[in-house]
Amino acid sequence: MAEPTASAFKVAMRGFVGSCSLITMGAGEAASGLVVTSGISLTAEPPMVLACVNRASSGWPLLKEAGVFGWSALGAAHQAVAERFSGRSGARGAARYDGADWVTGAAGARTLAGAPLAFDCAVEEMLDRGTHSIVIGRVLAIRTTPGQGALIYWNGGYRGLAE
């Protein structure tokens, strides 16, 4: 077995299949967001989700400041959205929202229209560990759009799974 250096760990983690979600935060020109593959449900009562967010990301300070965020699972047709929000297209900040339709929730965060599922969330707690914050969000509202498939991340690339 190899020593668990940061680079070896990142390469190894690409072997996990991760479902792709967007975490969106901020408003206007101060809006940003990021793709997470670390998102999971935490509890059903009360409904909560958990994601790990790098504190060096441009969205982390907005998430901490705003206290609310949108969570959009990505469907099979959302690879271009994932490319923009992961920074691969060169888009930064509010420009990441271009080219897609958005729905603003009651808490003020945007979610992707047509996402297989979307949550309007309030930050319940942020726990710092290493380079990341474990973000626990309380789900305030849910929207589902059946038939969208899923977008996954595996071995360094995005792949759509149609239903």
Secondary structure, DSSP 8 states (H G I E B T S, - for coil): -----HHHHHHHHTTS-EE-EEEEE--GGG-EEEEES--EEEEETTEEEEEEEETTSTTHHHHHHH-EEEEEE--TT-HHHHHHHTTTT---GGGGGTTS-EEE-TTS-EEETT-SEEEEEEEEEEEEETTEEEEEEEEEEEEE-TT--EEEEETTEEEEE--
